[in-house]
Amino acid sequence: QASWRFYNNKEVTIPSLNDPIIEEVVEQSNKRAGKYLLVAYDWSHLDYKKHSKKQELVTKNKKGNAKQIGYDLQGSLAMDEKGNPLGALAQNLASEEKIYSTYDSDIDKSLTHLEELVRRTRYVRENYNIEKELVDIIDREGDSIALMREYEANNWFYLIRAKATHKVYLPKEKREVKQEDLAKELTLGTYIKTIKYKVDKKMQDVNIFANEIEVEIQRDATKSLLTEQGKRKTIFTAGETIKARFVVERLVDENNNIVAQWMLLTNVPKEVKATTIGTWYYHRWKIESYFKLLKSAGFNLESWQQETPIALFRRLLVVSYATLFVWKIERSQEKDAPAVRKFLVQLSGRLIEKKKAYTTPALLAGLWVFMKMMNVLAIYDVEALFAFKEQIGNMMGMDV
């Protein structure tokens, strides 16, 4: 009941909950090795179809008669160059009526995802004392010439997954080509590393390769607008030619079959090799793991009973703060860290793969059990606990 009142308390402000997160993330970012800080951007739907009492739910029509009902979570996850997650630099919760945000209390709901993203990354860059160069990692939705021109105009770095049918210009060969066709022309390139990857529902070893070529992007920017008559109208806007690096990352199995491929566009300086660019994009899945940790693998966000989006958002920020400490335990290099992680996994009761020492959800679950244990030990001494052990055993008719 106390937590319920806390999350519904109008005096509990978003900055008061978010400032400790930012302070910790910025401090950890500046401590990490390397020149760059990776920031993964993504969007995740929160499903609340069965929560009829929730307010301001967004309803979207899907294929057939299906409907998507809930909120949209928008996140910006900071990672070091090795892909270790450090924490969320900005988060939004979009409802039917409003976008609840950690960086702006009055976001225009008519903004597209990418228009809002520009405002978010500008705020992060201008208001947080981060001492590293930021590289924003964005999925295919970011393959927008308007977005890339915005980044160029501000001298910001991007790493974007390219769309297959978009075209680029090869200045040395003086020809235009679809990005999917250009990828076919490039050889595998340089080996990066071997990872486990699911192919035909089975995990197997695959090798990652990366290759690159310089390209130019000359197309007009497009934006779809809704007219007063309710019809869609596409606006074309010309702009400067963008120079970029086109990087192809491929996963290859033991039979030299390409089982997965990512086409990437970036303006990161050439001092960063294509193999590193490929590895950085591979780290983008960490924000999807973060969303999963908030949802089914950890905090069960989609089962929360808060009825207003602002109360739910307050609770989201509280658990976001908790993830910072789990990640610190996960990446700790202290000599006792392996033993601590093993202990937390044992407490968690989670089953993990044989070759893995731990997982983030297992560490989170184990830490939760440990904190509850400490609360119990603050109330009962060891003799009382063993007395309970005997009493419970007698009730069950067996040793425990």
N, C-alpha and C positions, 0 to 999 in steps of 0.2 A: 504493500500500500504506500509506503514511503517513496519508493521509486516511481510509482504511478503518479503521485502528487508532484514529484520533482519534474517529471517529463511534461506535465501539464501546467507547470508554473510559468506564468507570463514574465516573471522577473528573471528567469533563467534565459539569458541571451545567447544567441549563436556565437558571437565573438568570445564570450566567457568560456564556452566549451571548446571552441576551435583554436584559440590562441595557444594553449599548451601543446596542442598537436603540432602547430606550425613551428613553435619554438624548438621542439625536439627534432623535427624533421630537418630544419635548417641547420641546427647544430651538427646533426649526424651527417648531413650532406657535405658540409664544409670540412669535416674530419676525414672523409673517405678519400682514398687515393685516386688519382686521375684528374684530367683537365675538365671532363664533361660530366654533367648530370643528366641522366635519361628521365624523361617524363612521358609515361604512357597515358594516352587519352582514350576513353571508351565510354559507352552507354550501356546500361543494363535495365531491362524491364523488371519491375517488381510485381508479381502476380498476386492480386487480391480479389479475384473473382468471387471467392466465398466469404468475403468480409463486407457484408451488406451495411454495417454501421459506419464504415470508414467514410470520411468526408472528402470531397473534391477529387474523387476517383476519375481517372482518364479512361474513356472507352474508345477503342479503335477497332474498326472492322477488319477482319482477316479474310483469307480465302474461304469461299463457301459461306456458311452462316456463322462461322466462329467469331468470337469477340475477345479482344485483349483488354482486360480491366485491371487497373492498378496505377502505379506511379512509375516515372522514369528516373533512374539514378544515373548521374553523370559524374565521372571521377577523373582525377589527374594524379597518377601514382608516381612518386619519385623513386628512382633506383640508381644505384651506383653503376659504374661501367661493367661490373661483373654480373649485373642483374639482380643484386640483392635489394629487395624492397625496403624502403626507408619510411614510407608513410604517404598519406594523401595530402597534396598541396592545396587542393580545392575540391569541393564536392557540392553538387546541386541535387535537389529533389524536386522534380517537376510534377505538379498536380494539375488539375483541370483549371484552377483559377490563378495559380501563382508558381513561380520558381523560387523555392527556398534555397538559399545559397550561403556558403561560408565567406564569399568575397564581395557580394553585392546584394543589398536588400531589395532592389527594385529592377530586376532584369526584365526586359521587354519579352513577353512570351511569343511575340511574332518573329523573333529572331530565329534563323535556321540553326541547326547544330553547329555548323562551321562558323557562323557569325558570332555565336556565343562563345565558341572555343577561342576565337581571336581575342575577345575581351577578357576571357579567363587567363590566357597565357600572358597577356599584357599586364594584368594585375599582378600575377605571380612574379614576373620579371622586374616590375617597377617598385613593388612594395615589400618584397622579402629580400633579406640581405644574404643572398646566395652567391658565393664567391666563384662558382663554376659556370662554364658555358652550358646552357640548357639545350638539349636536343629533344624536340617534341616528336613522339612516335605515335602515328595515327593510322588506323586501318583504311580500307579502300574508300570510305566516304571522303577521306581527305584528298583524294586525287582530283583536286579542283584547281584550275589555273588561277582563279581569283584568290584562293587561300595561299597558294605558293607566291603569287605576286605580293600579297600582304606581308608574308614572311621576308621576302627579298627586300622590300621597302624599309623594313625595320631591322635588317641585319640579324634576323633570327634563324636558327637552324631547325630544319624539319627532316623527318624520315617517314615517308608515306608509302603504303602499299599501293601499287599501281593497278589500274583497271585494265583488263585485257584489250578492250576495243578502242581505248583512247590512243591517239596517234602522237608520235614524237618525230622530230626532224633530225637527221644525221648530217651535220654541217660538212664533214669531210667528204661524204658521198653525195651530198646535195639531193637527198631523197627523203620522203616522208614514209613512215611505216607504222603499222599497228604495234602496240607494245607486246602483244602475245606473239606476233611474227618475229619481232626483233629478238625475243627471248629464245626462240628456236634457232636463230642464227648464231647465238653465242655458245661456245663450248662450255663444259662444266666449270672450268677455271680452277681455282685453288681449293684444296681440301681444308676444311675448318676443324671438324671433330666428328666423332661417332657418338650417336645418342640412341636411346630406346624410342621407338615410334610404333604406333598401332597401325598395322597394315592388314586389311581383311580381318579385323577384330582380334588380331594377334599381335603381341608386342615383339618386335625384332630389332636387331641392330641395323641402323642406316647411317650412311656417311653424308655429311653436309659439305656442299661445295658452293663457292661464290665466284661470279665473274661480273665485269662491268664495262660500260662504254659511255662516252660523253654524248649527251643529247641536248636538243633545244626544244622548248615547248612554245608554240606560236599561236595556238588556237584562241578564239574569243572566249571570254567568260560568259556563262549563261546563268540566268536566274528565272525561275518560274513564278509568276505573279498571278493572283486571282483578281480578275476585273470586277467592276461593279455589277456586271451581268452574270457573275458567277462562273465565268469561263477562264481557263488557264491560258496565260500568255507568256511566251518565252522572250526575255530581254537578252540581247547579245551586246557585250561590251568588249571592245578591242583594248589591247594593252601591250606593254613591252614584252619582248621575247625573254623567256626564262632559260638560263643554262643550268643543267642539272646532271647528276650522275645517275645512270640507269643501272641498277644492280640486280642480278638474278641469283637467288639463293635456291638451291635444289637439294632434296633428300634422295639419296640413291641407295637401293638395296644391294645385297651381295651378288645379285645377278645383273647389276648395272641398269636396273629399271628405275626410272624416275617416279617415285611414289608421291612426291609433293613438290610444289614449286611456288616461290614467292617472288614477284617482280616489285622492285622498290625504286622510289625516286628520292633523292636527297641532295641537299646543298652543303652537307658537311664537308669541310676541307679535305683535300686528298691526303693529308698527313694521316688520316684515318683510313686504313686499308679496306678494301671491299669485303674481306673476310670478317673484319671487325663490324662493319655495317650489317652484314648478314647476322652476326651473333647478336648485335643490339636489337635487331628486329625480332629475333627469336625470343628475346626477353619480354616482348610485349605481352605474351600470354600471362605474365605475372599479374597484370591488372584483372584478367579474367579469373585467375586464382583468388585474387582479393575479393572480387564479387562473390565467388563461390564460398569463400570463407565467411563472408557476411551472411550468406544464405544457407544452403543445405549442408555445407561441410563444417559449419561452426556455430554461428549465432542464430540461425533459423529466422532470419529477418522477415521472411514471408509468412511467418506464423505470429508475428507480434500483434498485440491486440489494441495498441494505441489507435484512437479513432480519428485524430486530426493529423494531417501531414506534418505540422510543426512539432508536435509531440514525438512523432516517429523519427523526425529528423534529429531532434535532441538526443534521443536514445542512440541513433546511428552514430553520432559524434562521440558518444561515450564509449561505444564498443570499438570505434575507429582508433581511439586512444589506446585501448587494450591491445590492439594488434601491434602497436609499436614495440611493446615489451616482448611479445612472442617472437617477433623478427630479430630483436636484439639477442635473445637467447639462441635463436637459430643460427645467427652468423658469428656468435662469440668465438674468439680464438683462445680464450683462457684455458689453462691446462685441465681444469675440472669440467669444462663445458661438455665434453662427450658423455661423462658420467651423469651429469645433470639431465642432459637430453634423454639418455637411456632411462633414467628414473622417471621422468615425466611421461615417456611413452608407456612404461609399465603401469603407471597410475591411470592413464587414459583408458585402458582397456581396448584400444583401437588395434585392429589388425592391419599390418602394413607389409609391403613386399619384402621378401627375404633379403634382397640385396640393399634395401634402404634402411639406414639407421633410424630415421625419423621422418615425419611429415609435419607440415605446419598445423593441420587440423589436430594431429595427435598431440603435439606440444601444447596447443591451446586447451584441449580437453584435459590433459594432464595437469596443466597449470591451474585450471579451475578446481580440479579435485584437491590439489595441494593447498590452495587457498582455503577451501572448506575444511581441510584437515587442520590447518593452523587455527581456524576459528574454534573447532571442537577442542583442540588442546588448550586453548585459552580458557575453556569452561571446565573441562574434566581433566583430572590427572591420570597417569598411566594405570594406577590401581583400579580406578573407576571404569576405565575402558575394558580392562580384563574382566572385571565383574560383569559388565554388560555382555562380554563375549560368552561367559559361562551361562548367564541367564538366557541369552538368545539361543545358545546351543540346547539348553534344557527344553525350551519351548518348541524347538524344531525337532528334538529327539535325535540330535547328531552333533558331532564335533564341528566347530567352525573356526 
